[in-house]
Amino acid sequence: MNTATETETDTHAELVAEIEGLRVEIDGRAVVDGVHLRVRAGTVTALIGSSGSGKTTTGLALLGEYPAGARVTGRVRAPDGLVGYVPQHPGAALNPARRIGALLRDIARTQVRHLPRRERARTAHERVLRSLALAQLPDSEALLRRYPHQLSGGQQQRVVLAQALLLGARVIVADEPTTGQDALTKQRIVERFTAVAREGIALVLLSHDLDVVHALADEVLVLRAGRVVESGPAARVASAPRHPWTAELLAADSALGRTESHTMQADAEPEPHPHRPAPVLTSGPLTARHGRTTVLRVPELALRTGESLAVVGRSGSGKTTLARCLAGLHRDHDGLLLLDGTPLPRSLRDRDRDQLAAVQYVFQDARAAFDEHRPVLDQVARTAVRLRGLAPAEAAAEALATLTGLGLTGDTVRRRPDRLSGGELQRAALARALLARPRVLICDESTSGLDPVTRRGILDRLAALLRDRHDLSLVLITHDLDTAALADRIAVLDAGELVEEGPTRTVLETPRHPFTAALLGRTRRAPSGRTA
Amino acid sequence: MTPAALELKSRTEKGGSGLVRAALIVGVPLLLALLGPLFAGEPGPRTASFGLGGGHWFGTDFVGRDVGRQVLLGGRSVVLVALAATALAYLVALPVGLISALTRRTWLEELLMRPLDVLLAVPSLLMILLVAAVLTPGPVGLAFLVALVNIPDAARIVRAAGAEAAARPAVEALRLQGETWWRTAVGYVGRSATRTLAADAGVRLTGVLYLVATAAFLGVGVEPDAADWAVMVDRNRTGLFVQPWAVVVPALLIVALTMGGNLLVDSALAHRKKRRHT
């Protein structure tokens, strides 16, 4: 997408924002240390690095925002009030009590004051619709009447982007913009951001989605533990990384793409199973509703012991709703759930301890799923105390062991959730579910917020769990076909309907439904396009 | 649109000076109210109404009693009744509000909240006067009565603040862990609503003080010539321009009590938040 001529002109483009020698210290620990960053109009600067490497802290510095109680030194120069921010979890940035239309009109109204009174409302409305169209939100008239919680995570993010565009931001900081987005939307986001950059807006991309970074970025800064280990033009960094850490990041990403050699599939591969294990969790024909609208309609589904099932679909396709129905978090459905052949209460609150422990769910937004007042370790350990009757000390020791196994230090997990990065919290959330010794583990986009190295680590860890614990079954909710390819079976959802279901290889190689083919075509094309 | 350069300074934290100031403002009337009667001493002979001087620091009141002594005596009833009424109101409102915020049974929520709505529709002073006319309550009865009229408001606020926290994924995660109702409701939902509730408690205490004072002024729960800050403000109004102290001193004490209470809660919360982040 970034041709040679574009990179040529970039160096002459206007410098709109600059960070010099930024150092942010919390509790005497440097989160960001000596970061230099130059942002030019019409270019895309990507900050890459694993979770907790200081990407978000650096990005927020452009807005003049710092973590509470932080000691900040260095210089930040940015256009006053014209820096837009699209956060990783955009839901938190939208006032839950107001409709999307009202949220956007508030911004538009300030820009039409110079017009005669009669024309203001109409012009503001036009501006709102235009910004929504720019942010790739079709059917915007209906969308304007909805509340933020009635949108999917992907749609919320596009609304926040629309707000920034409407504001006329000179610089837009996008924190993990493609996290939680399906392949088709991801492709559109890349196109959208390219167009945004073409209009002369400087884009700062905080991401560990290397596909997107390659497709978009002109300049790349590689961060590790708050320091810039490498920086330079995107093409150079990708083709000839100078720092070993960059090389490792790139390697982990391409390894993830090659799914055929992966382990999770290996032991379940022989297609007609020698003796098929009994289903652990089955759901009868299931119709789920949100209020009066039916959002999901799936025929019978069975999850066998030791099996992993990936539920794939675009954002808003109902895959999270399906997961929540199984976990007992969404009651408004008519499906009959059976755990080992005995009925499983529809609501979590009617399930007993063993039933709760048997089916565990890992939330998509890990930060919101933790109590902000208590240390993470305590919260993780409570699972074992409540569901397995362990003594608190025993539970804490086991929690610590599980967390350490997922790559979190004891020092980190003794902090409160606001001191942990999104990726660290996602791993802690996984540990919290694992401590129940679940028989069915439902992971809702659990790896989407992670950098390639950590994501690979988690997926390997899940694969190892499946191998070691024969009674564990896995439901992976994901938009990412590379992640889905690790499962034994794939179910594809589109607009609340199950369009295809079958063994992974069959679905990926010979998709029967045109939607699956479309989804497949997009993801397959992206990696081949960039390695060339 | 010119980029504004901004130099960043290291952020240092402020001490808890606000906390001390608030504690002083609320401490004076509170101590005076609680310990005042110990230092009041024997009543002196009555002199002329609304007099100044003659050994009386703050002059005399409408029946010629020493204002200083009346002030010392008059805080206990107001303060104790107001504090007890606020505490009682929350004692009922907290469980009712939290239960209806966390339940998924609509009928239970309706059962708990609807009767309170009926109570809410009756003007509180009218209610107090009505009950007082039938029962003629003492200070304890007055505390119960004032608490009763405050329960609907407080319960609604607890429910609203709690409902927001109860809808968060964190609560679903707690349920998924099989966490106890107590830990979920009080440990998480209640704790998340603390700021809202603390702000409400401050305002409510002010409202309760006002209501207790008004009730006292109307003769509910106290004698019409009782040593009571609220009664003093009312009875001595007539002599405001002759002898202002008899009104100003008790009025200032009531103001300091309510304002100081609010400031104290505010700065305590701010202080705790700051400590958490450093």
Chai-1 contact restraints between the chains, C-beta under 6 A:
chainA,res_idxA,chainB,res_idxB,connection_type,confidence,min_distance_angstrom,max_distance_angstrom,comment,restraint_id
A,A68,B,H277,contact,1.0,0.0,6.0,A-B,restraint_1
A,G69,B,H277,contact,1.0,0.0,6.0,A-B,restraint_2
A,G69,B,T278,contact,1.0,0.0,6.0,A-B,restraint_3
A,R71,B,S10,contact,1.0,0.0,6.0,A-B,restraint_4
A,V72,B,L8,contact,1.0,0.0,6.0,A-B,restraint_5
A,R77,B,P3,contact,1.0,0.0,6.0,A-B,restraint_6
A,R77,B,A5,contact,1.0,0.0,6.0,A-B,restraint_7
A,P79,B,P3,contact,1.0,0.0,6.0,A-B,restraint_8
A,D80,B,A4,contact,1.0,0.0,6.0,A-B,restraint_9
A,L329,B,E172,contact,1.0,0.0,6.0,A-B,restraint_10
A,L348,B,R175,contact,1.0,0.0,6.0,A-B,restraint_11
A,R353,B,G178,contact,1.0,0.0,6.0,A-B,restraint_12
A,L356,B,G178,contact,1.0,0.0,6.0,A-B,restraint_13
A,F363,B,P169,contact,1.0,0.0,6.0,A-B,restraint_14
A,A368,B,R168,contact,1.0,0.0,6.0,A-B,restraint_15
A,A368,B,P169,contact,1.0,0.0,6.0,A-B,restraint_16
A,A369,B,P169,contact,1.0,0.0,6.0,A-B,restraint_17
A,A369,B,A170,contact,1.0,0.0,6.0,A-B,restraint_18
A,A369,B,A173,contact,1.0,0.0,6.0,A-B,restraint_19
A,D371,B,A170,contact,1.0,0.0,6.0,A-B,restraint_20
A,D371,B,Y188,contact,1.0,0.0,6.0,A-B,restraint_21
A,H373,B,R191,contact,1.0,0.0,6.0,A-B,restraint_22
A,R382,B,Q177,contact,1.0,0.0,6.0,A-B,restraint_23
A,T383,B,Q177,contact,1.0,0.0,6.0,A-B,restraint_24
A,R386,B,Q177,contact,1.0,0.0,6.0,A-B,restraint_25
A,R386,B,G178,contact,1.0,0.0,6.0,A-B,restraint_26
A,R386,B,E179,contact,1.0,0.0,6.0,A-B,restraint_27
A,L387,B,G178,contact,1.0,0.0,6.0,A-B,restraint_28
